[in-house]
Amino acid sequence: MNDTLMLTIAVLGGTGKEGKGLAFRWAKAGYRVLIGSRSPEKAVKAASEIMELLEGTSSVVGMANPEAAEQANIVVLTVPYAAHRSTLESVKDSLKGKLLVDVTVPLVPPKVSKVQMPPAGSAAQEAREIVGEDVEVVAAFQNVSYEHLLGEEDVACDVLVTGTSKKARGEVLRLVEATGLTGWDAGPIENSVVAEGLTSVLIYINKQYGSTHAGIKITGARNQIPESE
Ligand SMILES: NC(=O)c1ccc[n+]([C@@H]2O[C@H](COP(=O)([O-])OP(=O)(O)OC[C@H]3O[C@@H](n4cnc5c(N)ncnc54)[C@H](OP(=O)(O)O)[C@@H]3O)[C@@H](O)[C@H]2O)c1
């Protein structure tokens, strides 16, 4: 096992659709995964469901969000936008010096197929304002539908990775690779507005064309994880 796989990933809101799928894929790749929830019981149940799918070959443990954030090296946030600020406030003291991966899309129901960005510019930029400069914040996976994550299938969607430093984006590109998807360094955190906004476009396309998991593919570039700065 290499050093990367010794890392512990906490998935806050990992009881939900997107988080459970990502947790499954990281656990399958050999990472130690913690499922976070507002309810420790719900987290334990989700963790045991993932363990069952993996036939007990990996380590997935459920606990309350703050404990999961405390024990992890990398914290992944997969909650609805309405819970974004409150979840971050509940864990921010545990995040100092760590990497936060924000999967949140700032959807404003009922008009989820219309781009409606928050005043900070994007959910990821808002996260940075909440957690402060001691935390690297990277936005990723916003365009990946949960539908095929919880299984073996290929997922026909690339991952745009934007964030506060090239080093942090490089770490997240490795996490993307571990899920079996293709990630692209898509630049600074300000660019997260595009990835987050694109989700509403994909939801609109799903509605127009009767699909459930429209995705994106980057063409014309050779994929290779860039060297860290
Ligand atoms: N679903 C997708 O295909 C998809 C794709 C790309 C990005 N995303 C983004 O990923 C995030 C999660 O999406 P999802 O579909 O996985 O959401 P979800 O299943 O509706 O919710 C995920 C988890 O968030 C927690 N949560 C829900 N409402 C909450 C509230 N009011 N306050 C605090 N916690 C709450 C719940 O965990 P506990 O009850 O255990 O605390 C829930 O299991 C969203 O921002 C979404 O836009 C989703």
The ligand as a MOL file (V3000), in Angstrom:
LIG
                    3D

  0  0  0     0  0            999 V3000
M  V30 BEGIN CTAB
M  V30 COUNTS 48 52 0 0 0
M  V30 BEGIN ATOM
M  V30 1 N -27.0390 13.3670 -6.3390 0
M  V30 2 C -26.2120 13.6090 -7.3430 0
M  V30 3 O -26.2360 12.9160 -8.3860 0
M  V30 4 C -25.1890 14.7080 -7.2150 0
M  V30 5 C -24.2580 14.8630 -8.2390 0
M  V30 6 C -23.2660 15.8460 -8.1150 0
M  V30 7 C -23.2610 16.6890 -7.0040 0
M  V30 8 N -24.2190 16.5260 -6.0460 0 CHG=1
M  V30 9 C -24.2020 17.4290 -4.8960 0
M  V30 10 O -23.7710 16.6850 -3.7760 0
M  V30 11 C -24.4700 17.1380 -2.6130 0
M  V30 12 C -25.2010 15.9410 -1.9970 0
M  V30 13 O -26.1520 15.4840 -2.9210 0
M  V30 14 P -27.0340 14.1910 -2.5820 0
M  V30 15 O -27.8850 13.9610 -3.7590 0
M  V30 16 O -26.1430 13.1140 -2.0750 0 CHG=-1
M  V30 17 O -27.9100 14.7530 -1.3810 0
M  V30 18 P -28.8670 13.9770 -0.3410 0
M  V30 19 O -28.7770 12.5080 -0.5880 0
M  V30 20 O -30.1890 14.6330 -0.4170 0
M  V30 21 O -28.2290 14.3810 1.0550 0
M  V30 22 C -26.9320 13.9890 1.4420 0
M  V30 23 C -26.8560 14.0110 2.9440 0
M  V30 24 O -26.8630 15.3480 3.4160 0
M  V30 25 C -27.4130 15.3840 4.7130 0
M  V30 26 N -28.4830 16.3850 4.7780 0
M  V30 27 C -29.5920 16.4330 4.0320 0
M  V30 28 N -30.3510 17.4920 4.3800 0
M  V30 29 C -29.7010 18.1020 5.3700 0
M  V30 30 C -29.9720 19.2630 6.1370 0
M  V30 31 N -31.0650 20.0050 5.9440 0
M  V30 32 N -29.0620 19.6240 7.0910 0
M  V30 33 C -27.9460 18.8940 7.2830 0
M  V30 34 N -27.6470 17.7750 6.5610 0
M  V30 35 C -28.5080 17.4020 5.6120 0
M  V30 36 C -28.0350 14.0180 4.9960 0
M  V30 37 O -27.1370 13.3300 5.8620 0
M  V30 38 P -27.5320 13.0030 7.4010 0
M  V30 39 O -29.0290 13.0180 7.5100 0
M  V30 40 O -26.9580 11.6380 7.5540 0
M  V30 41 O -26.8570 14.0340 8.2000 0
M  V30 42 C -28.0450 13.3730 3.6330 0
M  V30 43 O -27.9160 11.9650 3.6780 0
M  V30 44 C -25.4210 18.2460 -3.0650 0
M  V30 45 O -24.8310 19.4970 -2.8470 0
M  V30 46 C -25.5820 17.9620 -4.5480 0
M  V30 47 O -25.9130 19.1050 -5.2860 0
M  V30 48 C -25.1760 15.5360 -6.1130 0
M  V30 END ATOM
M  V30 BEGIN BOND
M  V30 1 1 1 2
M  V30 2 2 2 3
M  V30 3 1 2 4
M  V30 4 1 4 5
M  V30 5 2 4 48
M  V30 6 2 5 6
M  V30 7 1 6 7
M  V30 8 2 7 8
M  V30 9 1 8 9
M  V30 10 1 8 48
M  V30 11 1 9 10
M  V30 12 1 9 46
M  V30 13 1 10 11
M  V30 14 1 11 12
M  V30 15 1 11 44
M  V30 16 1 12 13
M  V30 17 1 13 14
M  V30 18 2 14 15
M  V30 19 1 14 16
M  V30 20 1 14 17
M  V30 21 1 17 18
M  V30 22 2 18 19
M  V30 23 1 18 20
M  V30 24 1 18 21
M  V30 25 1 21 22
M  V30 26 1 22 23
M  V30 27 1 23 24
M  V30 28 1 23 42
M  V30 29 1 24 25
M  V30 30 1 25 26
M  V30 31 1 25 36
M  V30 32 1 26 27
M  V30 33 1 26 35
M  V30 34 2 27 28
M  V30 35 1 28 29
M  V30 36 1 29 30
M  V30 37 2 29 35
M  V30 38 1 30 31
M  V30 39 2 30 32
M  V30 40 1 32 33
M  V30 41 2 33 34
M  V30 42 1 34 35
M  V30 43 1 36 37
M  V30 44 1 36 42
M  V30 45 1 37 38
M  V30 46 2 38 39
M  V30 47 1 38 40
M  V30 48 1 38 41
M  V30 49 1 42 43
M  V30 50 1 44 45
M  V30 51 1 44 46
M  V30 52 1 46 47
M  V30 END BOND
M  V30 END CTAB
M  END
